Amino acid sequence: MMKMEGIITPIVTPFHRDAEQSINYEATEKLINHLIEHGVNGIFILGSNGEFHVIDEDEKIEMTKRVVEIVNKRVPVYVGTGCCSTRATVRLSQKVEAAGADALSVITPYFLKPTNENLYAHYKAVAESVNIPIVLYNIPKATGCPLDPELVDRLADFDNIQGIKDSSGELDRLQAYAEISKRKELQLLVGSDSKISYAYGLGATGAVAGTSNVIVDTLVGLDKALRAGETEKAEKLQKDIDVLRGVLKLGTVPSVMKRATELAGIAEIGPARMPVQELSAADDEKIKEMLKYYGL
């Protein structure tokens, strides 16, 4: 069983400001080294913040290879491989496993509304096609396809389905997943940054926290405070995340997160891929104001 714990950063994918908006590996290396030096426990690529939905399959394979090299076993590398079709998900998962990923994150198929039986067959096919651990990924507001706790309970019986990441923000659902993780060998990861303290209280082992791209010290500090039972400190740090979360609505995901990472001087992250556009100068000012709060 692979240990999935602590702060796992779903990194933004740095792009060049060129016609192709090609992947900037120099900036990727800078960002990853910064995060690992500041204590994150995992690097997660090609998630929602990583713009997996606008990245071609061959780019995904190349990115996996490069990130595996950059990370060089310092922390586990999680890679998002979920596609709309089972065939594409299996193919990408196998290629990513061959490229050296430590674990896969598999989002539910999106756009369509599969039944629980459809989803069971989908995840079964993916689980049986690879040997590395799989994290189920529930983000219904983006996919329109929630993972029912009953289904998760059944899927937890596959040896390599070892985690679930919940970004629904629904407390009941988080609780239901937590109960399954107590009964079965399934690790619960929280994907809603505002619910980290709550989820740890239920037994979550870690957080896939998008905000850690920018405010890594706040997130790593929160994880440590929660583990040490330092309630007051944890309460303050959990609240501190809201200042960054408050500006995220200025633009389409992940444009604000990318610009904030760039303006904080962490790395040259570049734009989000079209159709998402760059932010205005006025938005930049609001982001700089927010960064001051964290001393960045």
C-alpha positions, 0 to 999 in steps of 0.5 A: 500500500502506497502512503498517500499523505501530507500536502500533495500539490496539483501543480499548474502546468507552466506554458510559454507565451508563444503561439503554441503555448507550449509546456515550459519545462524550465519553469516546471523544474523551478516550481517543483524544486520550490515545492519540495524544498518547502516540504510538500509530500507529493507532486500531482500533474495533469489535474484540474489546475494542471489543465489536463483537459487542454493538453494532448496525449503525447504532451502528457506522456512527455510531461510525465517523463520529465517530471519523474526525472525532475522529482527524482524519487524525492516524493511520489508523482501522481498523474491524472489520466482520466478521459471520457472513454475507458479505452483512452483512459486505459491507454493513457494510464498504461503509458503513464505507468511506463513513463515512471509515475508512482500513482494515477488519479482517475477522474470520472468520465465527464460530459456524459452521465454514466450509471454506477454500473458503467462507472464500476466497469470503467474503473475495473478496466483501468485498475486491471490494466496497470499495477500502480496505485489508483486514486479515484477523483470526485469533482462533480461540479466540473464533471457532472458525475458524482461518485456514489459512496456505495460505488466507492465501497465496491471499488475499494476492493480492488488491490490497486484502488488505494485512495479517493480524492474528494473535491465536492466540498459536500460534508456528507459525501466526505463523511461517507467516504471517510467511513469507507476508508475506516473499513477498507484499505482506502486512503482519503485525500481532501481536494477542497482547500477550505475543508482540510481541517474538517477532513483531517478530523474525519481521518483524511491522510492528506490534501491535494491542495491547489493553493499550495502552488502559491502559499506552500508554507501556509499549507505545509504548516496547516498539515503539520499543525493538524498532525500535532494537534495544535488546534489554534495554529491550525485554525488560523492557517486554515482561515489564512487560505481564504485570502488567496481563495478570495481572488480566485474568482477574478478569472477562469480556472486556473488563470488566477492561480497561475498568475499568482504563482508567477507574481509571487516570483516562484517561476515563470508560469505563463498563461492558461491555455486558450480559450482561457485568457490572461488577466487584466492589469487591474486584476494583477494589482488585486493579486499583488495586494493578496500576495502581500498578506502572505509576505510574498 
